[in-house]
Amino acid sequence: MLDTLKKRFEKALGLLRNKGKLSEQDIAEAVREVRRALLEGDVSLKVAKELAEKIKERATQREVLDSITPAQQIQAIVYEELVNLMGGKTSKGISFASKPPTICMMVGLQGAGKTTTCVKIAKKLKGSHKPLVVACDLKRPAAVEQLEILANSAGVGFFGPQKGDADLKKLVGDAIDYATSRLYDVLILDTAGRLHVNEELMQELVDIKEMTNPTEVLLVLDAMTGQEAIRVAEAFHGDLDLTGLILTKMDGDARGGALLSAKAVADVPVKYIGVGEKLDDIEIFDPEQMAQRILGMGDLKGLAEKVKQVSDFMDVEKVTKNIAKGKLTMEDLLQQIRQIKRMGPLEKIVEMLPGGGKIKELAGAQMDDSKLKHIEAIILSMTPEERKNPKIIKGSRRRRIAYGSGTSVQMVNQVLSYHKNMNEIFKQFKGRKGRGFRLPRGLPFK
């Protein structure tokens, strides 16, 4: 995510780290690199210049130049200005009407991921609300069917037109009546998109807005569109008076230009970001977390949230007791592997650690999720008795496990060795009570 911006910002701030005192020339050079970073990240020229000027103005103040740690001061300034540019405050997601139902109108061009995003938000809300997604795109082939399939998969309400019905205003009116009679308190309208902004599209959206008086009008933007996002945001905001933005495909090769530029142009909060193809892959936007990721400072808050989410699937109490006894079973190791897999790709998890970019570079090909699958397959190929007591796994058993898991005897040996090392560590920790213990000898399959 945002690799181009990250690398450029690291280079810009790296120019200052090895200098005890800074001159105005040093700062000017670093600010030029910041501006280049923004432009290479496909941020609009106007936004890049304004942000660079704000950073330069604050960085050349006397207290920064005379500081003992000027590089850290400037990093803090860059961080604060990025946070301000992206809205300053963490989004609370959708704003709800004082009297239900809350109507949320989703708008955007074709291919931005609008239909999937409608269902993602509905699924995120269904724990505390009763959302209904409404198929208002009557022009794109199979758009209604796509929304219905996704809604059923997510377990949220769906409303669409009767076969052959092409009256959009009647559809929207019927959807509101249907929601009211069945106590749906949030309506998410999946409106039609086009390949480009045109009068027909805008008039249709204006008609829906006048009819429904929505609480939210959210523009869904593809994060990979770059500076084109400016024109799209200007057009939709001018005609519809947007209340928020949603950036999709932030898990791909997004340079960051759409995020920073569109927010500056429309001057409305970014509500959500899409970070994957699955229906759970959507996050409430947090400017501070995003600025930390851009500057390579990690995202420990986001990582902690992921750990908390996946811990619900794991018998934490049982594993903790086994660790306290210094006896981690293969079943416990299997649960840990599955917990890591639920958190997402290893590469994405490492990105959330401070200095994650450097770790990725050093790890190289070792950052491979297939290794976790191999470990899981090996453990699943063991009998219940073997998982409880791996010491009984000798030559013939190892060959059987390797064959059953589609791996090799060498891989089986590595998993058994890793399990043994982990138990040794927990025994040391239990016995020494804080007097120190050795670090693990590494994960299997290095």
C-alpha positions in Angstrom: 0.0 0.0 0.0 1.4 3.4 -1.1 4.9 2.0 -1.6 5.9 4.9 -3.9 5.1 7.5 -1.4 6.7 5.5 1.4 10.0 5.0 -0.3 10.2 8.7 -1.4 9.4 10.0 2.1 12.0 7.7 3.6 14.6 9.1 1.2 13.6 12.7 1.9 13.8 12.3 5.7 16.9 10.1 5.4 18.8 13.2 4.1 18.4 14.8 7.5 18.9 11.9 10.0 22.7 11.8 10.0 23.1 15.6 10.5 23.5 17.0 14.0 22.4 20.6 13.0 20.4 21.6 10.0 20.8 24.6 7.7 18.0 26.1 5.7 19.7 24.6 2.6 19.4 21.1 4.2 15.7 21.7 4.8 15.1 23.1 1.3 16.6 20.0 -0.2 14.5 17.7 2.0 11.3 19.7 1.1 12.2 19.3 -2.6 12.3 15.6 -2.1 9.0 15.7 -0.3 7.5 17.6 -3.2 8.9 15.0 -5.7 7.6 12.2 -3.5 4.1 13.7 -3.7 4.3 14.3 -7.5 5.5 10.8 -8.1 2.7 9.5 -6.0 0.3 11.1 -8.5 -0.7 13.9 -6.1 -1.9 17.1 -8.0 0.7 19.8 -8.5 -1.4 22.3 -6.5 -1.8 20.1 -3.5 1.9 19.0 -3.6 3.1 22.6 -3.7 0.8 23.8 -0.9 1.8 20.9 1.4 5.5 21.4 0.7 5.3 25.1 1.4 3.5 24.5 4.8 6.3 22.0 5.7 9.0 24.4 4.7 7.5 27.3 6.6 7.3 25.3 9.9 10.6 23.5 9.4 12.6 26.7 9.0 11.5 28.1 12.3 14.3 28.8 14.8 13.3 26.2 17.4 13.6 23.4 14.8 17.0 24.6 13.4 18.4 24.9 16.9 16.9 21.6 18.1 19.1 18.7 19.3 17.0 16.3 17.1 16.0 18.4 14.1 15.3 15.4 11.8 12.8 14.0 14.3 11.2 17.4 14.6 10.8 17.7 10.8 9.4 14.1 10.6 6.8 15.2 13.2 5.9 18.3 11.1 5.5 16.2 7.9 3.4 13.8 9.8 1.1 16.5 11.3 0.7 18.2 7.9 -0.2 14.9 6.2 -2.8 14.2 8.9 -4.2 17.7 8.4 -4.3 17.3 4.7 -6.3 14.0 5.1 -8.9 15.5 7.4 -7.3 15.5 10.8 -9.9 13.5 12.6 -10.7 9.8 12.4 -13.9 9.1 10.5 -16.8 7.6 12.4 -18.1 6.0 9.3 -21.7 6.7 8.2 -23.6 9.5 9.9 -27.1 8.3 10.9 -30.4 10.2 10.6 -32.1 11.2 13.8 -35.3 9.5 12.4 -34.7 6.2 10.5 -34.3 5.1 7.9 -30.8 6.6 7.1 -30.4 6.8 3.3 -26.9 6.5 2.0 -26.4 7.2 -1.7 -23.3 5.6 -3.3 -22.1 7.3 -6.4 -19.1 6.9 -8.7 -17.8 5.7 -12.1 -18.0 2.1 -13.3 -15.1 -0.1 -12.2 -14.4 1.8 -8.9 -15.9 -1.1 -6.9 -19.2 0.7 -5.9 -21.4 -2.4 -5.8 -19.0 -4.4 -3.7 -18.4 -1.5 -1.4 -22.2 -1.1 -0.8 -22.3 -4.7 0.5 -19.1 -4.3 2.5 -20.5 -1.3 4.4 -23.8 -3.1 4.9 -22.0 -6.1 6.4 -20.0 -3.9 8.7 -23.2 -2.2 10.0 -25.3 -5.3 10.4 -24.1 -6.0 14.0 -25.7 -2.9 15.3 -28.1 -1.9 12.5 -30.5 -3.6 9.9 -29.1 -2.5 6.5 -30.8 -2.9 3.1 -28.9 -2.6 -0.1 -31.0 -1.3 -3.1 -30.1 -2.1 -6.7 -30.6 1.3 -8.5 -28.3 0.5 -11.5 -30.8 -0.6 -14.1 -28.5 -0.1 -17.1 -25.4 -2.2 -16.5 -25.9 -5.8 -17.5 -26.1 -8.2 -14.5 -25.7 -5.3 -12.0 -28.8 -6.2 -10.1 -27.9 -9.9 -10.0 -24.3 -9.1 -8.8 -25.7 -7.0 -5.9 -28.2 -9.7 -4.9 -25.5 -12.5 -4.9 -23.2 -10.4 -2.8 -25.9 -9.3 -0.4 -27.0 -13.0 0.2 -23.3 -13.9 0.7 -23.0 -11.2 3.4 -26.3 -12.0 5.0 -27.8 -8.5 4.5 -31.1 -7.4 3.1 -31.6 -6.8 -0.7 -34.2 -5.0 -2.7 -34.3 -4.8 -6.5 -36.6 -4.2 -9.4 -39.2 -6.7 -10.7 -38.3 -8.3 -14.0 -38.7 -5.9 -16.8 -39.2 -2.9 -14.5 -37.1 0.1 -15.6 -38.8 2.9 -13.6 -36.0 4.1 -11.2 -38.2 6.6 -9.2 -40.8 3.9 -8.6 -38.1 1.4 -7.5 -36.6 3.9 -5.0 -40.1 4.7 -3.6 -40.9 1.0 -3.3 -37.6 0.4 -1.6 -38.3 3.0 1.1 -41.8 1.6 1.7 -40.3 -1.9 1.9 -37.6 -0.8 4.4 -40.1 1.1 6.6 -42.5 -1.9 6.8 -39.8 -4.3 7.7 -37.8 -2.1 10.1 -34.7 -1.7 8.0 -33.0 1.4 9.4 -30.2 1.9 6.8 -30.8 2.0 3.0 -27.7 1.9 0.8 -28.5 2.9 -2.7 -26.2 1.3 -5.4 -26.6 3.9 -8.1 -25.6 3.6 -11.8 -22.1 4.6 -12.9 -20.6 5.4 -16.3 -17.2 5.1 -17.9 -16.9 8.8 -17.6 -18.8 11.8 -16.1 -21.7 12.9 -18.3 -25.0 14.9 -18.1 -27.3 11.8 -18.2 -25.5 10.2 -15.3 -25.6 13.4 -13.2 -29.2 14.2 -13.9 -30.2 10.7 -12.8 -28.3 11.0 -9.6 -29.7 14.5 -8.9 -33.2 13.2 -9.4 -32.6 10.4 -6.8 -31.1 12.8 -4.4 -34.1 15.2 -4.6 -36.5 12.3 -4.2 -34.8 10.6 -1.2 -33.0 13.5 0.6 -30.2 11.2 1.7 -28.2 11.6 4.9 -25.0 10.6 3.1 -23.9 11.0 -0.5 -20.6 9.1 -0.8 -18.3 9.1 -3.8 -16.5 5.8 -4.4 -13.1 6.4 -6.0 -10.6 3.9 -7.3 -7.3 4.7 -5.4 -5.3 3.8 -8.5 -6.8 6.5 -10.7 -4.3 9.2 -9.6 -4.9 12.7 -10.7 -8.1 11.8 -12.6 -9.7 11.5 -9.2 -9.6 15.4 -9.0 -11.8 15.8 -12.1 -14.2 13.1 -10.9 -14.4 14.5 -7.3 -15.0 18.1 -8.7 -17.8 17.0 -11.0 -19.7 14.9 -8.4 -19.2 17.4 -5.6 -20.3 20.3 -7.8 -23.7 18.6 -8.7 -24.4 16.4 -5.7 -22.7 18.2 -2.7 -20.9 15.1 -1.4 -20.7 14.3 2.3 -17.8 11.9 2.1 -15.3 9.8 0.0 -14.5 6.1 -0.1 -11.2 4.9 -1.6 -11.1 1.4 -2.9 -8.2 -0.9 -4.0 -5.9 0.6 -1.4 -4.3 -2.9 -1.1 -3.0 -2.6 -4.7 -0.4 -0.5 -6.3 -2.1 2.8 -5.2 0.3 5.7 -5.3 -1.7 7.9 -2.9 -2.5 10.6 -5.4 -6.3 9.9 -5.4 -6.5 9.9 -1.6 -4.6 13.2 -1.0 -5.8 15.1 -4.1 -9.6 14.2 -3.9 -9.7 15.0 -0.2 -8.2 18.4 -0.9 -10.5 19.2 -3.8 -13.9 18.0 -2.4 -13.0 19.0 1.2 -15.2 16.3 2.7 -14.0 13.5 5.0 -12.7 10.1 3.7 -15.1 7.7 5.4 -13.8 4.3 4.5 -11.0 2.6 2.5 -11.2 -0.8 0.8 -8.2 -3.0 1.5 -9.0 -6.2 -0.3 -11.5 -8.2 -2.4 -13.3 -10.0 0.5 -16.4 -8.5 2.0 -14.7 -7.9 5.3 -11.9 -6.0 3.7 -13.0 -2.4 4.5 -11.7 -0.1 7.2 -12.9 3.1 8.7 -10.4 5.7 7.6 -8.0 7.0 10.2 -5.7 9.9 8.9 -3.2 9.3 11.7 -2.8 5.6 10.9 -2.5 6.4 7.2 0.1 9.1 7.8 2.1 6.6 9.9 2.0 4.1 7.1 3.1 6.6 4.5 6.1 7.7 6.6 7.0 4.0 7.4 6.2 4.5 11.1 4.0 1.4 11.1 0.4 1.0 12.3 0.5 -0.6 15.7 -3.1 0.5 16.4 -4.4 -1.3 13.3 -2.3 -4.3 14.1 -3.7 -4.5 17.6 -7.2 -4.4 16.2 -6.4 -7.3 13.8 -5.0 -9.3 16.7 -8.1 -8.6 18.8 -10.4 -9.7 15.9 -8.7 -13.0 15.3 -8.3 -13.8 19.0 -12.1 -14.4 19.1 -11.5 -17.5 17.0 -8.8 -18.9 19.2 -9.0 -20.7 22.6 -6.7 -18.1 24.2 -7.1 -19.4 27.7 -6.2 -23.0 26.8 -3.1 -21.9 24.8 -2.0 -19.5 27.7 -2.2 -22.3 30.2 -0.1 -24.6 28.0 2.5 -21.9 27.5 2.6 -21.3 31.3 3.3 -25.0 31.8 6.0 -24.8 29.2 4.1 -27.3 27.1 2.9 -26.0 23.7 1.2 -28.8 21.8 0.9 -29.1 18.0 -2.8 -28.2 18.4 -1.7 -24.9 20.0 0.8 -24.2 17.2 -2.0 -25.0 14.6 -4.2 -22.4 16.3 -1.4 -19.8 16.2 -0.8 -20.5 12.4 -4.5 -20.1 11.7 -4.6 -16.9 13.7 -1.8 -15.4 11.7 -3.5 -16.4 8.4 -6.8 -14.7 9.5 -4.9 -11.5 10.0 -4.1 -11.4 6.3 -1.1 -11.8 4.1 2.3 -11.7 5.9 3.5 -8.9 3.7 0.5 -6.7 4.9 1.1 -7.5 8.5 4.8 -6.6 8.3 3.9 -3.3 6.7 2.0 -2.4 9.9 5.2 -2.7 12.0 7.6 0.3 12.4 10.2 0.0 9.7 8.1 -2.7 7.9 9.5 -1.6 4.6 13.1 -2.5 5.6 11.9 -5.8 7.1 10.2 -6.7 3.8 13.4 -5.9 1.9 15.5 -8.1 4.2 13.1 -11.0 4.2 12.7 -11.0 0.4 11.3 -14.4 -0.8 10.9 -15.6 2.8 7.7 -13.4 3.0 5.7 -16.3 1.6 2.2 -17.2 2.9 2.5 -20.6 1.3 4.9 -21.6 4.1 2.1 -21.2 6.6 -0.1 -23.4 4.5 2.6 -26.1 4.4 3.0 -26.0 8.2 -0.8 -26.2 8.6 -0.9 -29.2 6.2 1.8 -31.0 8.1 0.1 -30.6 11.5 -3.3 -31.7 10.0 -1.6 -34.8 8.6 -0.7 -35.9 12.2 -2.9 -38.1 14.3 -4.5 -36.6 17.5 -1.9 -38.6 19.5 1.0 -37.3 17.5 -0.2 -33.7 17.9 -0.4 -34.1 21.7 3.0 -35.9 21.9 5.3 -35.1 18.9 8.1 -37.1 20.5 6.6 -40.3 19.1 7.0 -39.1 15.5 9.9 -41.1 14.2 11.1 -42.1 10.8 8.1 -44.0 9.3 5.6 -41.5 10.9 7.6 -38.6 9.4 7.5 -40.1 5.9 3.7 -40.7 6.3 3.1 -37.1 7.4 5.2 -35.8 4.6 3.3 -37.8 2.0 -0.1 -36.9 3.5 0.7 -33.2 3.6 2.3 -33.1 0.1 5.6 -31.8 1.6 8.9 -33.4 2.3 10.5 -35.2 5.3 12.8 -32.2 5.6 9.9 -29.8 6.1 8.3 -32.1 8.7 11.6 -32.2 10.5 11.8 -28.3 10.5 8.3 -28.0 11.9 9.1 -30.5 14.7 12.4 -28.7 15.4 10.6 -25.4 15.6 8.0 -26.8 18.0 10.7 -28.2 20.2 12.6 -24.9 20.2 9.4 -23.0 21.2 8.8 -25.3 24.1 12.4 -24.9 25.3 11.9 -21.1 25.3 8.7 -21.3 27.3 10.4 -23.6 29.8 13.3 -21.1 30.2 10.9 -18.2 30.7 8.8 -20.2 33.2 11.9 -21.3 35.2 13.9 -18.0 35.2 11.0 -15.7 36.0 12.4 -12.7 34.1 16.1 -13.5 34.4 16.3 -13.7 30.6 15.8 -16.3 27.9 17.1 -17.1 24.5 15.3 -15.9 21.4 13.7 -18.6 19.1 15.9 -19.9 16.4 13.6 -18.8 13.7 10.5 -20.0 11.9 10.6 -23.2 9.8 11.2 -23.1 6.1 13.7 -20.2 6.0 
